[in-house]
Amino acid sequence: MSILNVSNLSHGFGDRAIFKDVSFRLLKGEHIGLIGANGEGKSSFMNIVTGKLMPDEGKVEWARHVQAGYLDQHTELTKGMTLRSVLQSAFAKLFELETRMNQICDAMGDAGEDELPDMIEELGTIQDLLTIHDFYIIDAKVDEIARALGLDEIGLDRDVSDLSGGQRTKLLLGKLLLEKPDILLLDEPTNYLDAQHIEWLKRYLLDYENAFILISHDIPFLNSVVNIIYHMENQELNRYVGNYDKFLEVYEVKKAQLEAAYKKQQKEIEELEDFVARNKARVSTRNMAMSRQKKLDKMDVIELAKDKPKPEFYFKEARAAGKYIFQTEELVIGYDDPLSSALSLSMERGEKIALIGANGIGKTTLLKSILGLIKPLSGVVTLGDYLHIGYFEQEMAPGNTTTCIEEIWKEFPGFTQYEVRSALAKCGLTTKHIESQVRVLSGGEQAKVRLCKLINRETNILLLDEPTNHLDVDAKAELKRALKDYKGSILLICHEPDFYEDFVTKVWDCSKWTTKM
């Protein structure tokens, strides 16, 4: 049974086509992985099927009475709401029914005899609906999901404006799971999640009976939870049965077959064109030449997709730093309340250190405290000599209206336009991306713009806050290679052991010194 049918869908931004005449279907129980390089249109596709974006052409048809729940990384949370109130908002319709029930009860005292039967009937219907949908155990359900995602450790009465990126993702995911939609639509749900909660989400999705569509660049996660792959590439959407590894196997075979057919056809075209050129002028061979020309005209010419630009990350390196990168004495980090015990840490030149641990325990705060962007609550940070620091933040500031070219020019005013374009192209961005405003780019493309700034500045210490979030498979692999080759020091926050294990010299588990566990 088909739950969602998408037919002949075309969409683009300005003169940049995202996809053209694509079709898609979602069947009951399918666990779909929607994959493709950064900027291929995966999030745009999700926004179209949920009605947030109107396509240029095509039809989106949902089965009747289907409720879809969408985990959107860009959902706004209102200051003043608590974690508990956001989770409880998953039951907003039930609370409306309760309000209506109370109104009926209040009105019954003044109702006439002819009105009472209808009111009693409506009251009974509402009470049945509330009971069926577990209205009277909402608090228990909220507490259960909060424990599973570690939200209870943050504090359910905390204001949502105080949350880190990972805590925010967990909260939105918790609300979505409490809503119990018929279909889950998940856009990079593992971004910012720590290993423990990625594992919990993996188990949840494996046991999930309904269908879901999942966008993710986390290959081990994808492999473990999906049974269908839809691959978005070169404005097309193609379906493959199996997990990501199975898709890759079939995709490589199809690609090799297409290339072989293309070479064979090109050879045939060349021979036919040569025959026509040599024989069309002679009376005796003109008919044969015309016959070959007709064959050429009718031929369905195979076209190979243009290769996407592959990113190349080569960090410019400054002169060597002094022996110590930084040292801390009795450092307590935090905002109003402390996030850590008193820390006495040191990092030496050449070390590459990964900071790990659950969300909200102070990893980003530690980076910012070391950089002097946040004042510590107490204690001292001493930076070493001859430091040339490169800092990669989790996200770009919202509301940025500059183009990619302007963004790099602001950072490097001495660059020529050619040098700016060349620098962005080396990071895997096409001409269309380079000339677009940063805010219309996908999360992965925005990350490549930020990496472009970083690799073109001379550094000897890199502080990287979740650099793999949003990056596609090729970009992630290239970044890993570049960090392995980097001769300077690295302090890295990352939830992907597969990414950092090969090159770090130490792992600091921040849960050992946090006050939030």
C-alpha positions in Angstrom: 0.0 0.0 0.0 1.4 3.4 -1.1 1.4 6.0 1.7 3.1 8.8 -0.3 3.3 9.3 -4.1 5.4 12.0 -5.7 5.2 12.3 -9.5 7.0 14.4 -12.1 8.4 16.8 -9.5 10.7 19.6 -10.6 12.1 22.3 -8.5 14.9 24.9 -8.4 16.2 28.2 -6.9 16.5 31.0 -9.5 18.3 29.5 -12.5 19.7 26.6 -10.4 17.7 23.4 -11.0 17.6 21.1 -7.9 15.7 18.2 -9.4 13.8 17.6 -12.7 10.8 15.3 -13.3 11.5 13.0 -10.3 9.1 10.4 -8.9 9.0 8.7 -5.5 6.8 6.3 -3.6 6.7 5.3 0.1 5.1 2.0 0.9 3.9 0.8 4.3 6.7 -0.4 6.6 9.5 0.9 4.3 12.5 2.4 6.1 14.0 4.7 3.5 17.4 6.4 3.5 17.4 9.6 1.3 21.0 10.2 0.3 23.1 12.4 -2.0 25.9 14.9 -1.9 25.5 18.3 -0.2 23.2 20.6 -2.2 21.5 17.9 -4.2 18.1 18.9 -2.7 17.4 16.4 0.1 16.1 18.9 2.6 14.2 20.8 -0.2 12.5 17.4 -1.1 11.4 17.0 2.6 10.1 20.5 2.7 8.1 19.9 -0.5 6.5 16.6 0.7 5.5 18.2 4.0 4.0 21.2 2.2 6.5 23.8 3.6 7.7 24.5 0.0 5.8 24.6 -3.2 7.4 22.7 -6.1 7.8 24.4 -9.6 6.0 21.4 -11.1 4.6 18.0 -10.1 2.2 16.4 -7.6 2.5 15.2 -4.0 -0.2 12.9 -2.8 -0.5 11.5 0.7 -2.8 8.6 1.6 -5.9 9.7 3.5 -5.7 10.1 7.3 -1.9 9.8 7.4 -0.1 11.9 10.0 3.5 12.8 9.1 6.0 14.0 11.7 9.0 16.0 10.5 12.2 16.5 12.5 13.4 19.8 11.1 16.8 21.1 12.4 15.6 24.7 11.8 12.4 24.6 13.9 12.3 27.7 16.1 11.8 27.3 19.9 10.2 30.2 21.7 12.1 31.7 24.7 10.2 31.3 27.9 9.1 27.7 27.0 10.5 24.9 29.2 11.6 21.5 27.9 8.6 20.0 29.6 6.2 22.4 27.9 7.7 21.6 24.5 7.4 17.9 25.1 3.8 18.3 26.3 2.9 20.3 23.2 3.1 17.0 21.3 -0.4 16.4 22.9 -1.8 19.8 22.0 -4.9 18.3 20.4 -5.6 16.2 23.5 -5.3 19.3 25.7 -7.8 21.1 23.4 -10.2 18.2 23.9 -9.8 18.5 27.6 -10.6 22.2 27.4 -13.8 21.4 25.4 -14.7 18.7 28.0 -14.4 21.2 30.8 -16.5 23.7 28.8 -19.3 21.1 28.4 -19.2 20.2 32.1 -19.5 23.9 33.0 -22.4 24.4 30.6 -24.4 21.3 31.7 -25.6 23.0 34.9 -27.5 25.6 32.8 -28.5 23.3 29.9 -32.1 22.5 29.1 -33.4 19.0 29.0 -33.4 18.9 25.2 -29.6 19.9 25.1 -28.4 17.4 27.8 -28.4 14.2 25.7 -26.2 15.7 23.0 -23.8 17.2 25.6 -23.6 13.8 27.4 -22.9 12.0 24.1 -20.1 14.5 23.2 -18.7 14.3 26.7 -18.5 10.5 26.5 -16.9 10.6 23.1 -14.2 13.0 24.3 -13.5 11.0 27.5 -13.1 7.8 25.3 -10.7 9.6 23.0 -8.6 10.9 25.9 -8.5 7.5 27.5 -7.6 5.7 24.2 -4.7 8.2 23.6 -3.3 7.8 27.1 -4.1 11.4 28.1 -4.1 10.6 31.8 -0.6 9.2 31.7 1.0 12.1 29.6 3.4 13.1 32.4 4.7 9.5 32.7 5.2 9.3 28.9 7.0 12.6 28.8 9.3 11.5 31.7 10.0 8.2 29.8 11.1 9.8 26.6 13.1 12.5 28.6 15.0 9.7 30.4 15.7 7.8 27.1 17.2 10.9 25.4 19.0 12.3 28.5 16.7 15.3 28.7 16.0 14.7 32.4 19.7 15.3 33.1 19.4 18.8 31.6 16.3 19.6 33.7 12.7 19.6 32.3 12.0 23.1 33.8 15.0 24.7 32.0 14.3 27.4 29.4 14.7 26.2 25.8 16.8 29.3 24.9 19.7 27.9 27.1 20.0 24.7 25.1 23.1 23.6 23.1 22.7 22.3 19.5 22.6 18.7 20.6 20.1 19.3 23.5 17.8 21.1 21.0 17.9 18.2 18.6 17.1 15.8 21.4 14.2 17.9 22.5 12.7 18.1 19.0 13.2 14.4 18.5 11.5 13.7 21.8 8.5 15.8 20.9 8.2 14.1 17.5 8.3 10.6 19.1 5.7 11.5 21.6 3.4 12.7 18.8 3.5 9.1 17.4 3.0 10.0 13.7 2.2 7.4 11.1 5.3 8.4 9.2 8.6 9.8 10.5 10.6 12.3 8.4 14.0 12.7 9.9 16.5 15.2 8.5 20.0 14.4 9.9 18.8 13.3 13.4 22.2 12.2 14.5 23.8 15.7 14.1 24.9 16.8 17.6 23.7 13.6 19.2 26.2 11.8 21.4 27.1 8.1 20.9 24.8 6.8 23.7 21.7 8.5 22.2 22.6 7.6 18.6 22.5 4.0 19.8 19.1 4.5 21.5 17.7 6.1 18.3 19.1 3.2 16.2 17.3 0.7 18.4 14.1 2.7 18.3 14.1 2.9 14.5 15.0 -0.8 14.1 11.8 -1.6 16.1 9.7 1.0 14.4 6.7 -0.6 12.7 5.6 2.3 10.6 7.5 3.8 7.6 10.1 6.5 7.8 12.3 8.6 5.5 15.8 9.4 6.9 18.4 11.9 5.6 21.8 11.1 7.0 25.5 11.1 6.1 26.3 8.8 9.0 26.9 5.6 7.0 27.1 3.0 10.0 23.8 4.5 11.3 22.1 4.3 7.8 23.3 0.8 7.2 21.8 -0.4 10.5 18.3 1.1 10.1 17.2 1.4 6.4 16.0 -1.2 3.9 15.5 1.1 0.9 17.8 3.8 -0.5 16.7 6.7 -2.7 19.7 8.4 -4.3 19.5 12.0 -5.3 22.1 13.0 -7.9 22.2 15.2 -11.0 18.6 16.2 -10.6 17.4 12.6 -10.6 16.1 10.3 -7.8 16.7 6.6 -8.1 15.5 3.7 -5.9 17.6 0.8 -4.7 16.6 -2.1 -2.5 18.8 -2.7 0.5 21.0 -0.7 2.9 23.7 1.8 1.9 26.4 -0.8 1.3 24.1 -2.7 -1.0 23.3 0.5 -2.8 27.0 1.4 -3.3 27.6 -2.1 -4.8 24.8 -1.8 -7.3 25.5 1.9 -8.1 29.2 1.2 -8.9 28.1 -1.7 -11.3 25.5 0.5 -13.0 28.1 3.3 -13.4 30.7 0.9 -14.9 28.0 -0.5 -17.3 26.9 3.0 -18.4 30.5 4.1 -19.0 31.2 0.9 -21.1 28.0 1.5 -23.1 29.0 5.2 -23.6 32.5 4.3 -24.9 31.0 1.7 -27.3 28.4 4.1 -28.6 30.9 6.9 -29.0 33.1 4.6 -31.1 30.1 3.7 -33.3 29.2 7.4 -33.7 32.7 8.2 -34.7 32.7 5.4 -37.4 29.3 6.4 -38.7 30.2 10.1 -39.0 33.5 9.2 -40.7 31.6 7.0 -43.2 29.1 9.7 -44.0 31.8 12.4 -44.4 33.8 10.2 -46.8 30.8 8.9 -48.9 28.1 11.5 -49.0 29.6 13.3 -52.1 29.9 10.2 -54.3 26.9 9.2 -56.4 27.7 5.5 -56.0 27.8 5.6 -52.1 25.4 8.5 -51.4 22.4 6.2 -50.5 24.6 4.2 -48.0 25.8 7.5 -46.5 22.2 8.8 -46.1 21.2 5.5 -44.5 24.1 5.9 -41.9 23.1 9.5 -41.3 19.5 8.4 -40.6 20.8 5.9 -38.1 22.8 8.7 -36.4 19.8 11.0 -36.3 17.6 8.3 -34.6 20.3 7.2 -32.1 19.4 7.7 -28.5 22.7 9.2 -27.4 24.0 8.2 -24.0 25.2 11.0 -21.8 27.4 10.6 -18.8 26.6 12.7 -15.7 29.1 15.4 -15.1 31.3 14.6 -12.2 30.6 16.7 -9.1 33.6 18.8 -7.9 35.3 16.8 -5.2 36.5 19.0 -2.2 40.2 19.4 -1.6 41.1 20.6 1.9 44.8 21.6 2.4 45.3 23.6 5.6 47.9 26.4 5.3 50.3 26.0 8.2 52.0 28.8 10.2 55.4 28.5 11.9 55.5 26.1 14.8 53.9 27.1 18.1 55.8 27.1 21.5 55.9 23.9 23.5 52.5 24.4 25.2 49.4 25.3 23.3 47.4 26.2 26.5 47.4 25.4 30.2 44.5 25.9 32.6 44.7 26.3 36.4 41.6 25.5 38.5 39.4 26.5 35.5 35.7 26.4 36.2 33.6 27.0 33.0 29.9 27.9 32.7 27.5 30.7 32.4 25.3 31.4 35.5 26.0 28.0 36.9 29.3 26.0 36.7 29.5 23.3 34.0 32.7 21.8 35.3 34.8 21.0 38.3 38.1 22.9 38.7 40.2 21.9 35.6 43.9 21.8 35.4 44.6 20.8 31.8 47.5 21.2 29.4 48.0 20.7 25.7 51.4 20.4 24.0 52.5 21.2 20.5 51.7 18.4 18.0 48.9 16.8 20.1 45.6 16.0 18.4 42.9 15.7 21.0 39.2 14.7 20.7 36.7 16.0 23.3 33.9 13.5 23.8 30.8 13.2 26.0 27.1 13.8 26.1 25.5 17.0 24.9 25.3 20.0 27.2 28.2 19.0 29.5 30.4 21.9 28.4 32.5 20.8 25.4 31.7 23.9 23.3 31.9 26.1 26.4 35.4 24.7 27.1 36.6 25.6 23.6 35.1 29.1 23.9 36.7 29.6 27.3 40.1 28.6 26.0 39.7 31.1 23.1 38.6 33.8 25.6 35.2 34.2 23.9 33.5 33.3 27.3 34.9 34.4 30.7 35.4 31.5 33.0 33.6 31.5 36.3 36.9 31.1 38.1 40.5 30.0 37.3 42.9 30.9 34.6 43.6 29.9 31.0 47.2 30.6 29.7 47.8 30.4 26.0 51.2 29.4 24.6 53.5 31.4 22.4 53.4 32.0 18.7 49.8 30.6 18.3 48.0 31.0 15.0 44.5 29.8 15.9 41.8 28.5 13.5 38.3 28.1 15.0 35.4 26.2 13.3 32.1 27.0 14.9 29.1 24.6 14.8 26.8 26.9 12.8 26.9 30.1 10.8 25.1 33.2 12.3 21.5 33.2 11.1 20.1 35.8 8.7 23.4 36.1 6.7 22.5 37.8 3.4 26.0 37.9 1.8 27.0 35.7 -1.1 29.7 33.1 -0.8 32.1 35.3 -2.7 31.5 38.3 -0.3 31.8 36.0 2.7 35.4 34.9 1.7 36.3 38.5 0.5 35.4 39.8 3.9 37.9 37.4 5.4 40.6 37.8 2.8 40.2 41.3 1.2 43.6 40.9 -0.6 42.3 38.0 -2.7 41.4 38.7 -6.3 38.0 37.5 -7.6 39.8 34.6 -9.3 41.5 33.6 -6.1 38.2 33.7 -4.1 36.3 31.6 -6.7 39.2 29.2 -6.9 39.3 28.8 -3.1 35.6 28.0 -3.0 35.7 25.7 -5.9 38.5 23.7 -4.2 36.1 23.1 -1.3 33.6 21.4 -3.7 31.3 24.3 -4.5 30.1 24.9 -8.0 29.8 28.3 -9.8 26.0 28.4 -9.0 26.7 27.9 -5.3 29.6 30.4 -5.2 27.3 33.2 -6.6 24.4 32.3 -4.2 23.7 33.9 -0.9 25.0 31.7 2.0 21.6 31.4 3.6 20.1 29.5 0.7 22.8 26.9 0.7 22.4 23.5 2.4 24.0 22.9 5.8 26.8 20.9 4.1 27.5 23.7 1.6 27.6 26.3 4.4 30.0 24.1 6.3 32.3 24.0 3.2 32.2 27.9 3.1 33.3 28.0 6.7 36.1 25.4 6.0 37.2 27.5 3.0 37.9 30.4 5.5 39.8 28.0 7.8 42.0 26.3 5.3 43.1 29.6 3.7 44.4 31.1 6.9 47.8 30.1 8.3 47.3 28.2 11.5 49.2 26.0 13.9 46.3 25.1 16.2 42.8 24.1 15.0 39.8 24.2 17.4 37.0 22.4 15.6 33.4 22.1 17.0 31.5 19.3 15.3 33.1 19.8 11.8 31.5 16.7 10.3 27.9 17.7 10.9 26.1 18.1 7.5 29.1 17.1 5.5 28.5 14.5 2.8 30.6 11.3 2.6 33.2 12.6 0.1 33.8 15.9 2.1 34.0 14.0 5.4 36.6 11.6 4.0 38.7 14.5 2.5 38.5 16.4 5.8 39.7 13.4 7.7 42.7 13.0 5.3 43.5 16.7 5.7 43.5 16.6 9.5 45.7 13.5 9.4 48.2 15.3 7.3 48.0 18.5 9.3 51.3 19.2 11.2 49.8 21.5 13.7 47.8 20.7 16.9 44.0 19.9 16.9 41.4 20.2 19.6 38.2 18.6 18.2 34.6 18.0 19.4 33.1 15.1 17.5 30.6 12.3 18.1 31.9 10.0 15.3 34.7 7.7 16.5 35.0 6.4 12.9 36.1 9.9 11.9 38.7 10.8 14.6 40.1 7.5 15.9 42.7 7.2 13.2 44.5 10.5 13.9 44.0 11.7 17.4 46.7 11.2 20.0 44.4 11.6 23.1 40.7 11.4 23.9 39.4 13.6 26.7 36.1 12.4 28.1 34.4 15.6 29.4 31.8 13.6 31.4 34.5 12.9 33.9 34.7 16.5 35.0 31.3 17.9 34.2 28.8 18.9 37.0 25.9 18.0 34.7 26.0 14.2 34.9 
